Amino acid sequence: CIFYSRDKRKLKEISILINKMHQPRFILFFSSALCLCFAYEEIDELCNGWSQMKCWSTGCVKISDKCNGKRDCAEGSDETKSLCQTVICTDKEFKCDYGACVPGQSKCNGIMECWDGSDERAEICDNIMASPILTLDANNTYMPGSSIAMTCAIPAKLKPTITWTKDKTPLLATDRLEITIEPHTLVLSNVTVEDSGTYSCIAKIFGNDHVNEKRVIIESHKADCIDNKYFANCQLIVRANYCYHRYYQKFCCKSCSENEKLPKEVQVDPIGDGIRKL
């Protein structure tokens, strides 16, 4: 292109890529052999030569920073739809809704790289982001004092924020609870009956939650501590607080243990009648 000032005085001759240099301050005229660009401003008003563009308010930015998904001008004039809609993105780039080009891997990676957030829209990302994979022992049942380890696997391309919950209450690290990142794991040591519940791994991608959950059961009794439904209705025994009676302790050991109705001085004895005092 050959650039001219308002009085048609030749300013500079330069080769340009039309879709990168097309700015509101230029009027472009095309012919089969020549591209004439009549500038509204003199050359000394165009920032640092032809490698920069002037923001609408104040300041200049590099031409290469125009329509790249980031607002480099304070008022965002380098990322407007009128400026960027004619930009042509390559096959390896993602085109933002307003026209800017960002790297292809920006699509649905949990990071807003188009300033309008169009690279993380739910319409295009929900089909890409599947629920996290929550791994736990197959039986999901543990004895008091044991340890539980869960792993939450996320597709490698995505970098969501991970939150662990128990019965929908967020979990934080404690002396017994260890939470790690990369890989995302939760390790609970020295478990008790109170640790029973539904554990969830929540992957948050740009405001959208993707959840997987597992039910964990902590047994409160030993294998020898069972109910004998032929001799007693254990649900009624528990409800009536009869677990303190030695006869019902014998036939409703499991129900009484699970409901923490056994006296502290009573423990299961796998030999004999099943109950003995300490």
C-alpha positions as CSV (number, residue, x, y, z in Angstrom):
1,C,0.0,0.0,0.0
2,I,1.0,3.6,-0.5
3,F,-0.1,5.8,2.3
4,Y,-1.2,9.5,1.7
5,S,-2.1,12.3,4.1
6,R,-5.2,14.4,3.8
7,D,-3.5,16.7,1.3
8,K,-2.5,13.7,-0.8
9,R,1.1,14.1,0.1
10,K,2.9,10.7,0.0
11,L,3.8,9.6,3.4
12,K,5.1,6.1,3.2
13,E,5.0,3.0,1.0
14,I,4.6,-0.3,2.8
15,S,3.4,-3.8,2.2
16,I,0.7,-4.8,4.7
17,L,-1.6,-7.7,5.5
18,I,-5.1,-6.2,5.0
19,N,-6.8,-8.2,7.8
20,K,-4.1,-7.2,10.3
21,M,-3.9,-3.5,9.4
22,H,-7.5,-2.7,8.8
23,Q,-8.3,0.0,11.4
24,P,-11.1,2.6,11.6
25,R,-8.7,5.5,10.9
26,F,-7.9,4.1,7.3
27,I,-10.0,4.2,4.2
28,L,-8.8,1.5,1.8
29,F,-9.3,1.7,-2.0
30,F,-8.5,-1.4,-4.1
31,S,-7.6,-1.8,-7.7
32,S,-6.1,-4.7,-9.6
33,A,-2.5,-3.4,-9.1
34,L,-2.6,-0.8,-6.2
35,C,-4.0,-0.4,-2.7
36,L,-4.3,3.3,-1.7
37,C,-4.7,4.0,2.0
38,F,-5.8,7.6,2.8
39,A,-4.9,8.3,6.5
40,Y,-7.0,10.6,8.6
41,E,-3.9,11.4,10.7
42,E,-0.4,12.4,9.9
43,I,2.4,9.9,10.2
44,D,3.6,11.4,13.5
45,E,0.2,10.8,15.0
46,L,0.3,7.0,14.3
47,C,2.4,6.1,17.4
48,N,5.7,4.4,16.8
49,G,5.6,4.0,13.1
50,W,3.5,1.5,11.4
51,S,4.1,-1.3,13.9
52,Q,1.6,0.1,16.4
53,M,-2.0,1.2,16.4
54,K,-3.4,4.1,18.4
55,C,-6.1,3.4,21.0
56,W,-9.2,5.4,20.9
57,S,-8.6,7.1,24.3
58,T,-4.8,7.3,24.8
59,G,-1.7,5.2,24.2
60,C,-0.6,2.8,21.6
61,V,-0.4,-1.0,21.3
62,K,1.5,-3.3,18.9
63,I,-0.3,-4.3,15.7
64,S,0.4,-7.9,16.6
65,D,-1.6,-7.4,19.8
66,K,-4.7,-6.4,17.9
67,C,-7.6,-8.9,18.0
68,N,-5.7,-11.5,20.1
69,G,-8.3,-12.0,22.8
70,K,-6.8,-9.6,25.3
71,R,-7.8,-5.9,25.8
72,D,-4.5,-4.1,25.6
73,C,-6.0,-0.7,25.1
74,A,-7.5,0.7,28.3
75,E,-11.0,1.1,26.7
76,G,-10.7,-2.1,24.7
77,S,-10.6,-0.5,21.3
78,D,-8.1,-3.1,20.1
79,E,-10.6,-5.9,20.6
80,T,-13.9,-4.5,19.2
81,K,-16.2,-6.5,16.9
82,S,-16.0,-3.8,14.2
83,L,-12.2,-4.1,14.2
84,C,-11.9,-7.8,14.5
85,Q,-14.8,-9.3,12.6
86,T,-12.7,-9.3,9.3
87,V,-9.7,-11.1,10.9
88,I,-9.1,-14.5,9.4
89,C,-8.0,-17.2,11.9
90,T,-5.9,-20.2,11.0
91,D,-7.0,-23.8,11.3
92,K,-5.0,-24.0,14.5
93,E,-6.8,-21.0,16.1
94,F,-10.1,-20.6,17.7
95,K,-12.2,-17.6,16.5
96,C,-13.9,-15.6,19.3
97,D,-17.5,-14.5,18.8
98,Y,-16.4,-11.0,18.2
99,G,-13.7,-12.1,15.6
100,A,-10.4,-12.3,17.5
101,C,-8.1,-15.3,17.1
102,V,-6.7,-17.3,20.1
103,P,-4.7,-20.5,20.2
104,G,-6.9,-23.6,19.4
105,Q,-6.1,-25.2,22.7
106,S,-7.8,-22.2,24.4
107,K,-11.2,-23.7,23.7
108,C,-12.8,-25.1,26.8
109,N,-9.6,-25.3,28.9
110,G,-11.2,-23.5,31.9
111,I,-9.4,-20.3,31.2
112,M,-11.1,-17.3,29.5
113,E,-8.8,-16.3,26.7
114,C,-11.4,-14.5,24.5
115,W,-12.1,-11.3,26.5
116,D,-15.9,-12.0,25.9
117,G,-15.5,-15.5,27.3
118,S,-16.8,-17.1,24.1
119,D,-14.0,-19.8,24.2
120,E,-15.6,-21.2,27.4
121,R,-19.3,-21.0,26.5
122,A,-21.4,-23.8,28.0
123,E,-23.0,-24.6,24.6
124,I,-19.6,-25.7,23.2
125,C,-17.9,-26.9,26.4
126,D,-20.6,-29.1,28.1
127,N,-20.1,-31.8,25.4
128,I,-16.3,-31.7,25.9
129,M,-16.1,-31.7,29.7
130,A,-17.3,-35.0,31.0
131,S,-17.9,-35.8,34.7
132,P,-14.6,-36.4,36.6
133,I,-13.7,-40.0,37.2
134,L,-13.8,-40.8,40.9
135,T,-11.9,-43.9,41.9
136,L,-12.5,-45.8,45.2
137,D,-12.4,-49.4,46.4
138,A,-15.0,-51.5,44.9
139,N,-16.9,-52.4,48.1
140,N,-16.9,-48.9,49.4
141,T,-17.0,-50.4,53.0
142,Y,-14.4,-49.9,55.6
143,M,-13.7,-50.8,59.2
144,P,-13.0,-48.1,61.9
145,G,-9.3,-47.2,62.1
146,S,-8.6,-47.9,58.4
147,S,-7.7,-45.4,55.7
148,I,-9.6,-44.4,52.6
149,A,-8.0,-43.1,49.4
150,M,-10.0,-41.5,46.5
151,T,-8.7,-40.2,43.2
152,C,-10.4,-37.7,41.0
153,A,-9.2,-37.9,37.4
154,I,-9.7,-35.0,34.9
155,P,-9.0,-35.0,31.1
156,A,-5.4,-33.8,30.7
157,K,-6.4,-30.9,28.4
158,L,-8.6,-29.3,31.0
159,K,-7.6,-27.4,34.2
160,P,-10.7,-27.0,36.3
161,T,-10.9,-26.0,40.0
162,I,-11.4,-29.2,42.1
163,T,-13.5,-29.2,45.3
164,W,-14.1,-32.2,47.6
165,T,-17.3,-32.4,49.6
166,K,-18.9,-34.9,52.1
167,D,-22.7,-34.8,52.1
168,K,-22.4,-31.5,50.1
169,T,-20.2,-29.9,52.8
170,P,-16.8,-28.7,51.5
171,L,-13.8,-30.6,52.9
172,L,-10.6,-29.0,54.1
173,A,-7.3,-30.6,55.0
174,T,-6.9,-31.7,58.7
175,D,-4.7,-34.0,60.7
176,R,-6.7,-37.0,59.4
177,L,-7.6,-35.6,56.0
178,E,-5.0,-35.0,53.2
179,I,-5.9,-33.3,49.9
180,T,-3.4,-33.2,47.1
181,I,-3.3,-31.7,43.6
182,E,-1.9,-33.3,40.4
183,P,-3.1,-35.9,40.9
184,H,-6.2,-34.9,42.7
185,T,-6.5,-37.2,45.7
186,L,-8.2,-37.3,49.0
187,V,-6.8,-39.6,51.8
188,L,-8.8,-40.0,55.1
189,S,-6.9,-41.8,57.9
190,N,-8.1,-43.5,61.1
191,V,-11.8,-43.4,59.9
192,T,-14.7,-43.5,62.3
193,V,-18.4,-44.2,61.8
194,E,-19.0,-40.4,61.5
195,D,-16.9,-40.5,58.3
196,S,-19.6,-42.5,56.5
197,G,-21.4,-40.5,53.9
198,T,-21.4,-39.4,50.2
199,Y,-18.1,-38.0,49.0
200,S,-18.1,-35.9,45.8
201,C,-15.4,-34.6,43.5
202,I,-16.6,-31.3,41.9
203,A,-14.7,-30.0,38.8
204,K,-15.6,-26.3,38.1
205,I,-15.0,-25.1,34.5
206,F,-15.8,-21.4,34.0
207,G,-18.8,-21.5,36.3
208,N,-20.1,-24.9,35.3
209,D,-19.9,-27.8,37.8
210,H,-19.2,-31.4,36.8
211,V,-19.7,-33.9,39.6
212,N,-19.0,-37.5,40.5
213,E,-19.7,-39.0,43.9
214,K,-19.3,-42.2,45.9
215,R,-21.0,-43.6,49.0
216,V,-18.7,-44.6,51.8
217,I,-19.7,-46.8,54.6
218,I,-17.7,-47.2,57.8
219,E,-18.9,-50.4,59.6
220,S,-19.4,-49.9,63.3
221,H,-19.3,-53.6,64.2
222,K,-17.3,-56.7,63.7
223,A,-18.3,-59.5,61.4
224,D,-19.4,-61.6,64.4
225,C,-21.7,-58.9,65.6
226,I,-25.0,-59.7,63.8
227,D,-28.7,-59.4,64.3
228,N,-30.9,-62.5,64.9
229,K,-34.3,-61.4,63.5
230,Y,-35.9,-64.7,64.7
231,F,-35.5,-63.8,68.4
232,A,-36.1,-60.0,68.4
233,N,-37.3,-57.1,66.3
234,C,-34.1,-55.1,66.4
235,Q,-35.6,-51.9,64.9
236,L,-38.0,-51.7,67.8
237,I,-35.3,-52.6,70.3
238,V,-33.2,-49.7,69.1
239,R,-36.1,-47.3,69.1
240,A,-37.1,-48.3,72.6
241,N,-33.5,-47.9,73.9
242,Y,-33.4,-51.6,75.0
243,C,-29.9,-52.1,73.8
244,Y,-28.7,-51.8,77.3
245,H,-30.5,-55.0,78.2
246,R,-28.1,-58.0,78.0
247,Y,-30.7,-60.2,76.3
248,Y,-31.3,-57.7,73.4
249,Q,-27.6,-56.9,73.1
250,K,-27.1,-60.6,72.3
251,F,-29.7,-60.7,69.5
252,C,-29.4,-57.2,68.1
253,C,-25.7,-56.6,68.3
254,K,-25.4,-55.1,64.8
255,S,-28.4,-52.7,65.1
256,C,-27.4,-51.6,68.5
257,S,-23.8,-51.0,67.3
258,E,-24.7,-49.1,64.2
259,N,-27.0,-46.8,66.2
260,E,-24.3,-46.4,68.9
261,K,-26.7,-47.8,71.6
262,L,-24.2,-50.3,73.1
263,P,-22.8,-49.1,76.5
264,K,-19.1,-48.1,76.3
265,E,-18.2,-50.8,78.8
266,V,-19.8,-53.4,76.5
267,Q,-17.9,-54.8,73.5
268,V,-18.4,-57.6,71.1
269,D,-17.0,-61.0,72.0
270,P,-16.9,-63.4,69.1
271,I,-16.7,-66.3,71.5
272,G,-19.6,-67.4,73.6
273,D,-22.7,-65.2,73.7
274,G,-21.3,-62.4,71.6
275,I,-21.4,-59.7,74.4
276,R,-19.1,-59.3,77.3
277,K,-18.4,-56.5,79.8
278,L,-14.9,-55.0,80.1
